[in-house]
Amino acid sequence: MAKSNTDKIFSNFKEHSVAEFFKKNKQMLGFSGKVRSLTTIVHEYVTNSIDACEEAGTLPEIEVKIHEITKNERYKVSVKDNGPGIPKKHLGKALGQMLAGTKFHRYAQQRGQQGIGAAGCTMYAQITTGKPVYVVSEYADKKLTCNVAVDIKTNSPTITDEVEEDNPQGAHGLYVEGEFGEVNYERSAQSPYEYIKRIALANPHVTISLLEPTGELTTYPRSSEIVPKKPKEVLPHPLGLGVSDIVDLAHRETDKYNMSSFLQERFQRVSSAKVDELAQVMSGKTEGIIYLDFKKKPSELSWEEAEGLIKAFSMVKWIAPASDCIHPIGAEQIQTSLAHILAPEFIAVTERPPKIYKGGVPFLVEAAIAWGGQAGRRLSNNQVTSDIIRYANAAPLLFDISGCAITQAAKDVDWKRYKLKNFEEEAITVFVNLASVHIPYTSAGKQAISQEDEVYQEIKNAIMEAARRLQLHLAGINKERDRAQRRNAVIKYVPQLSHDLSELAGKNTKPEELAKKLTLLIETKYMTHILGDESGEEGLEENGKEAEDADDEKEE
Amino acid sequence: MIKKTKETQKNSRQDSEVVINKLENMGGHMLKEIDEEVSPSFEAPLRSKSNVLFDEKIGCLHLGEKNETRSFINVGQARKFMQTVAIANKCKKFLKEDAHTSIRGLFYQLKFSLGENLDEELFSEQSESNPLIEDLEVSLGIKREDLNLNTDRKGVVAGPLVLRDRFGGDETLIDGTKQGRSGWMIPSDVDNGMTIEELDAEFVLVVEKDAMWQRLNEDKFWRKENCVLITPKGQASRGCRRLISKLAQKKLPIIVFTDCDAWGWYIYWTIKTGSMNLAYLANDIATPSAKFIGVTMRDIKDYEFLGNLTIKAKEVDLKRAEEMLNYEWIKRHPEWVDELKVVLKTKKKLEQDALQGPSLSFVGKYIKEKMEANRYLP
């Protein structure tokens, strides 16, 4: 890893002080409930690791270890990756300063996007155990070992016990280890165990392992050697932002811009003519929208003014944001990892073009259905149930299940139409990834997708598309089963018939020879059937259904 | 595929070599089909009601032109096909060994498991094998007796006829006048090594009931009237019908005497025209010249005492009478139409036994009188 490259990645670090805020509102950031808190910690470290590896063009290899210190209370978590490591000068900011992550101010589609990231975990360790996190960072020719903590008053990193060594082999990677309280480990649907599995499912290029407190090691080796392309960085589009985003961006603006140039420089598709249009809307004459002085310094933008600005954005026509910043996982990749991890009997993956919501935010839905094999969820009593696994930009969404548009869309599909009598009891995994620079999350916890009409409908259509292919497959299985049954119903009489027929004809034909020929005849006959000569009625019926579905989709 | 050749069947049993050839040809055709990569099959005339026709010229039922093909590679037919070939093969063995068995014996010969992996027997019930024997008969144009399969013996004969029976290496002359009180039991196969040596009768009287036969035998009716006296003991077996048919070919009038009820009529018509079930054999076992002497409803007019001896007709008798009115081979006879209409109107029936009302020997007198008056139903 070249030094200049590593530097470049971390040269964008900026500071923002919300440490106090975090301490008081940790539940908003995923630290609520003992199991969820542990999953959030794993999530923060793992997504950081994958993003860092991808940026450096490395195939990620990640080891997660969870060690129990006090049951149902205190656990040690460590995550090791083979990424570029973090140089000394950025380390403190990356792990010991809130909102100083690689993501917050950069509008590229990435997994994390919370901006709390690893520093949030450091803070959580601190406030629950009073201990700093232990870090080993190998980068370029250095190996740095230290403890990192957050000075909550000033939101600045405190680095202690620092040891810097040479790294002659040029090893690279980051090892983070922290001790966390108010957490609990269990293998539930929202546990780190499930999280890691889902990471593996959506990221076939990642090798990831989990060592559980029980000592059990689960490894998901990569099934693809392709590192996803680096996400393209784009400026935010006015339609993709919420009030808090605008306030955050404006308040972090240190250059001496006024609002007019701030909007033009920091957003895409905002021209001076658009600013004039906005100024027109916000001249104080529009009902329900307050006045905004566009010569005002961004850092002085009030919440109310930001609200007005958002309203004004929605009243002006915009050129749609560039959609080339959307990076789906890719149908082939999804297919590979589902096959690899779930070993299902059948997989259908959709490939659909990007769509737009809120009048201008591009997004893309990838849906997949895995059926049979290890698909679905196995309950403790070995009962099989269907499983809906949700992703936003390939990051698993484990919480807020019922409030999520993906869950809703999957449940709203009329599965009976697709030959699944009882969706809940099928060995089926419905995989949905929503890719967008602006994921419409329901809350700051970022664990559920809100029911935006366009997004919900597109998710449902994508699932239905995959379901149609499943239906055809299931119909095929039925046909296959019939065919096999017919074949067997005849073939079982071959030995007896061959014996009698060879004796009856009295021509010294060997029964074995006859049996062979008869078997071949039977196999051929029932083979032809499935290849289509008898598929008449069934085929028509299926086509009919297909057409029906297509119509539905149009209506919807 | 073997086409049933519409050969005129010889009235005697087919030479076993000929039958073996037919069976081997059947197998040979199937082998050829397999080599031509088509499903082995054989063809047989359709034996459903729709293909049973009445031949007015001859006066018997026969099978029509409709053929059906039995094919092995067909889920619905595979088992039966395999079973039919198994029967054919087994019968070929019987023929080669000159061994005979009953259709029940055949069933037991073929009642075995199809293999360790199959929870299935080649045949598990005789009701499965019986119709397949008929399939073979029809398809090959032979009778089951030709396959060395015996049917149940039923029926008794007495009277002035001498039969030569070559059986099991022995040869016996059977004198119909020397069978004592029980008569000679008619075998299932009256063709196989069986010839009529002497026949000195003027007619044949077929009596439905054994009790009535015994009555007439005791009364020396066959001696007094110089007739062959036969009872099929209810429905006539194939052997019995075949014997009647053979006697008819010797130009003897065949006179049938049954109850005046559904069962009695059925027995008569089966003897006369053949049954629908065995329509494929009708040429051999039907006796179109047979005449019905009684008991008839008209007899009540001629024999007053019978009026008090009627019994109430059962539902089945009435239903049968109605059906018979629809059969073309019956409704062409106005006498029968009248007779059946009386039955339907009065809802009564008459049994043979009622003729013993005035005296035990009245039966003989009744028959003689009716014969003299030529009062038959056709």
Interface residues (C-beta under 8 A of the other chain):
Chain A: R486 A489 V490 K492 Y493 P495 Q496 L497 D500 L501 E503 L504 A505 G506 K507 T509 L514 K517 L518 L521 I522 T524 K525
Chain B: L23 E24 M26 G27 G28 M30 L31 I34 D35 E37 V38 S39 P40 F72 I73 N74 V75 A78 R79 F81 M82 V85 A86 A88 N89 K92 L114 G115 L118 E120 L122
